[in-house]
Amino acid sequence: MGLISFGAFTLIVAIIAWWSTRKTDEKTSDGYFLGGRSLTGPVIAGSLLLTNLSTEQIVGMNGVSFRDGIPIMAYEVVAAIAMVFTAFVLLPKYLKSGIATIPQFLENRYGKSTKTIVSLLFLLGYAISMLPTVLYSGALAINTMFDIPEMLGMEPEPALWVTVWTIGVIGSLYAIFGGLKAVAVSDSINAVGLIIGGSLIPIFGLMKIGDGNVLTGLNRLTTALPEKFDIIGGPDSDVPFWTLFTGMIIVNFYYWGTNQAIIQRALGAKNLKEGQKGLLFAAFIKILGPFIVVLPGIIAFYIFNGDLANADEAYPMVVKAVLPVAFIGFFAAVLFGAILSSFNSALNSSVTLFGLDFYKSYIKKDATERQTVKAGKLFGIVLAIFSMAIAPLLYGVEGGIFTYLQQLNGTHSVPILAIVIVGIFSKRVSAKAANIAILFSAITYLVTLYVIKPDISFLHLMGILFVLTVMIMFIVSKFIPRETDYVQVYTKQVDITNWKYLKPVGFAAVIAVVGLYIYLS
């Protein structure tokens, strides 16, 4: 029965995605890379949420909450503030320029060399950290929950290779041959399923603890493990409280405002209003995110008495322990969709970056739209194979998969966010200043974190480095300024009138985040 419901739900999603995209012209850049600039608010919100809410998030964050409790929820709720900032400030600027990639915006602002450096940083980040991490965490979850090694008669590590490659091949078909709209539509359907299915895990978990009563279970959990519900993380916490004002801001503003795999959904909006609606609706859902990505890890700690060798197995283990058999097939399909979502979203963005920012810019400048799309697809195939080969090597990574991903992402998140923010608010900072700042930030971060290894949170390191990077940009520009002030040109590809409810809805989201922290502190 489980296999039948799994196959049926997965097939339904695929058919709906195909039907919705059958008339999209995928032979043009806008059609393939931006879904024909036709995405509406609900589709954008669903795609944003599911691109983010995948197994590296669910498995990784619950693994951290198993060890450390609720402070890790900062990654979820602070995201709402970052999405409000993007809706108010960044998205209007992006859509005014009619761009398909963040590096294109940077080319308009700084020049071709800056665009190339940033595109390369994005591609390296996707190839080395994001794509392999999504595949590994997804395969680990599927294998643990559904006893795949036992089913195949294999040891855990060899079975991981099989699952990684299965997920990778299917995800590649979606991303490489379907384009952004196929990805976004399938994401939206799976987002609903994931929110429903993901919510069932803590509900059934609390019912198990409370002998069938959710409130009794929550009371027993908070009484038995009060230290897990202290939102003000101590010095040894994965997220010390003061990092909310340093690196946590950097992580979230980069991710929701400048990360190509995420912001590409909003860049495909039919107009600014729809993009803002999508971002703000997703922001409110993110505030509820800890219920799915933090609470199950604490429930697992209670159920298993803190006795798990690998914290990253906390979520799949609690699913096995609390989910009724009747829901297994549906949840497997939803989780499979979430895995595919993050993988194919990052892969689709990589294809976009290569096709538009490398192939058409350097390899074949006179390439037709069709040739550009074809080159991007071929690159996507190579990148997918590379990621599938690396992913199983992450088995048992020190510190957990989520921390590994966040630490590595600091290499590119700090400099990219810095040059985007400075580029928007300053008209005189030059391309050379941006390029020097990028190289300084990336090299300094890697050397400090992995060679010097200071006794501070990597989030504080990111905050300090962000300030230094911005300072370097202004100092260098004093000596090497732009010849003329930067003036942004409105391409008129989409209407950029603000949504009339932007301010009240945006402010409400920020107030909700602050209120949640006050309540839990």
Stockholm file with secondary structure:
# STOCKHOLM 1.0

chainA/1-521         MGLISFGAFTLIVAIIAWWSTRKTDEKTSDGYFLGGRSLTGPVIAGSLLLTNLSTEQIVGMNGVSFRDGIPIMAYEVVAAIAMVFTAFVLLPKYLKSGIATIPQFLENRYGKSTKTIVSLLFLLGYAISMLPTVLYSGALAINTMFDIPEMLGMEPEPALWVTVWTIGVIGSLYAIFGGLKAVAVSDSINAVGLIIGGSLIPIFGLMKIGDGNVLTGLNRLTTALPEKFDIIGGPDSDVPFWTLFTGMIIVNFYYWGTNQAIIQRALGAKNLKEGQKGLLFAAFIKILGPFIVVLPGIIAFYIFNGDLANADEAYPMVVKAVLPVAFIGFFAAVLFGAILSSFNSALNSSVTLFGLDFYKSYIKKDATERQTVKAGKLFGIVLAIFSMAIAPLLYGVEGGIFTYLQQLNGTHSVPILAIVIVGIFSKRVSAKAANIAILFSAITYLVTLYVIKPDISFLHLMGILFVLTVMIMFIVSKFIPRETDYVQVYTKQVDITNWKYLKPVGFAAVIAVVGLYIYLS
#=GR chainA/1-521 SS CHHHHHHHHHHHHHHHHHHHHTTSCTTSHHHHHSGGGCBCHHHHHHHHHHHHSSHHHHHHHHHHHHHHCGGGGHHHHHHHHHHHHIIIIIHHHHHHHTCSSHHHHHHHHTCHHHHHHHHHHHHHHIIIIIHHHHHHHHHHHHHHHHTHHHHHTCCHHHHHHHHHHHHHHHHHHHHHHHHHHHHHHHHHHHHHHHHHHHHHHHHHHHHHHTTTCHHHHHHHHHHHCGGGGCCSCCTTSSSCGGGGGTHHHHHHHHHHHTCHHHHHHHHTBSSHHHHHHHHHHHHHHHHTTHHHHTHHHHHHHHHTTTCCSCGGGHHHHHHHHHSCHHHHHHHHHHHHHHHHHHHHHHHHHHHHHIIIIIIIIIICTTCCHHHHHHHHHHHHHHHHHHHHHHGGGGTTCTTCHHHHHHHHHHHHHHHHHHHHHHHHHCSSCCHHHHHHHHHHHHHHHHHIIIIICCSSCHHHHHHHHHHHHHHHHHHHHHHSCCSSCCCCCCCCSSCCCCCTTHHHHHHHHHHHHHHHHHHHC
#=GC SS_cons         CHHHHHHHHHHHHHHHHHHHHTTSCTTSHHHHHSGGGCBCHHHHHHHHHHHHSSHHHHHHHHHHHHHHCGGGGHHHHHHHHHHHHIIIIIHHHHHHHTCSSHHHHHHHHTCHHHHHHHHHHHHHHIIIIIHHHHHHHHHHHHHHHHTHHHHHTCCHHHHHHHHHHHHHHHHHHHHHHHHHHHHHHHHHHHHHHHHHHHHHHHHHHHHHHTTTCHHHHHHHHHHHCGGGGCCSCCTTSSSCGGGGGTHHHHHHHHHHHTCHHHHHHHHTBSSHHHHHHHHHHHHHHHHTTHHHHTHHHHHHHHHTTTCCSCGGGHHHHHHHHHSCHHHHHHHHHHHHHHHHHHHHHHHHHHHHHIIIIIIIIIICTTCCHHHHHHHHHHHHHHHHHHHHHHGGGGTTCTTCHHHHHHHHHHHHHHHHHHHHHHHHHCSSCCHHHHHHHHHHHHHHHHHIIIIICCSSCHHHHHHHHHHHHHHHHHHHHHHSCCSSCCCCCCCCSSCCCCCTTHHHHHHHHHHHHHHHHHHHC
//
